[in-house]
Amino acid sequence: MILHMGVRTTSPIRVAHRSLRPGEEEAAAIYDLLCAVNRECEFGGEVLDHSMVVRYFNQEESTGRREVLIPVRGEVDGVETRTLPSMRVAFLVFKGTDATIEERYEQLLDYIKAAGLDTEGEIRSIEAMYVPESVDEQDYTMEIMVPVAN
C-alpha cells in the first residue's frame, strides 16, 4: 500500500556509514552497523532504529557502489560518520507486500517521468526502512528516494 508519493527536499542528516563489498548482504551489514552504533548487540540488547541503503551510479559496473547508513545524533566512537547533504528527491513511501520493491521503483520512475523531472547526481537511489511503532508489527514502512534536479 502506497502511503505517500511526491517531491521534497531532505534535511542534512548525520549518519554512520559503511560501504558494502560486491555481493555482500545488506541486512547483515545493517545489523553489524546498528550493533556498532548501539554497542548492545554483544550483550543481547535490542537494536531498533531505521536504516538506509544508498546505491550510486557506476558506469563500469552494472551494480554500482552501495553503502548502508544509520542516522546518529553525533560522532560515534569507532564508527565512521558523515553528514548526508540536503537533496531534492522524488519519493514513494509504502508498507506491505502487495508489490515488490522493483514494482515500487517502476511506479516512482513513472511518476518522475510523468512530472517531467530529471534525475541528478551520483546517487541512484536511497532506500529507508523505518522501525515499526510496535516490535510485534510485521510490515515495516519503506521509503524509496531518487534525487532529482532542482
TASULCOR-V499277 format. One record per residue. N is the residue number from 0. SS is DSSP state (@ for helix, = for strand, . for the rest). OMEGA is omega as a letter, one per 30 degrees, with the letter a starting at -180 (NA if undefined). Layout:
BEGIN
N/SS/OMEGA  N/SS/OMEGA
END
This chain:
BEGIN
0/./l  1/=/l  2/=/a  3/=/l  4/=/l  5/=/l  6/=/l  7/=/l  8/=/a  9/./l  10/./l  11/./a  12/=/l  13/=/a  14/=/l  15/=/a  16/=/l  17/=/l  18/=/l  19/./l  20/./l  21/./l  22/./a  23/./a  24/./a  25/@/a  26/@/l  27/@/l  28/@/l  29/@/l  30/@/l  31/@/a  32/@/l  33/@/l  34/@/l  35/@/a  36/@/a  37/@/l  38/./a  39/./a  40/@/a  41/@/l  42/@/l  43/./l  44/./l  45/./l  46/./a  47/./l  48/./l  49/./a  50/=/l  51/=/l  52/=/l  53/=/l  54/=/a  55/=/l  56/./l  57/./a  58/./a  59/./a  60/./l  61/./a  62/./a  63/./a  64/./l  65/=/l  66/=/l  67/=/a  68/=/l  69/=/l  70/=/l  71/./a  72/./a  73/./l  74/./l  75/=/a  76/./l  77/./a  78/=/l  79/./l  80/=/l  81/=/l  82/=/l  83/=/a  84/./l  85/./l  86/./l  87/=/a  88/=/l  89/=/a  90/=/l  91/=/l  92/=/a  93/=/l  94/=/l  95/./a  96/./a  97/./l  98/./l  99/./l  100/@/l  101/@/l  102/@/l  103/@/l  104/@/l  105/@/l  106/@/l  107/@/l  108/@/l  109/@/l  110/@/l  111/@/a  112/@/a  113/@/l  114/./a  115/./a  116/./l  117/./l  118/=/a  119/./l  120/./a  121/./l  122/=/l  123/=/a  124/=/l  125/=/l  126/=/l  127/=/l  128/=/a  129/=/l  130/./a  131/./l  132/./a  133/./l  134/./l  135/./a  136/./a  137/./a  138/./l  139/./l  140/=/a  141/=/l  142/=/l  143/=/a  144/=/l  145/=/l  146/=/l  147/=/a  148/./l  149/./NA
END
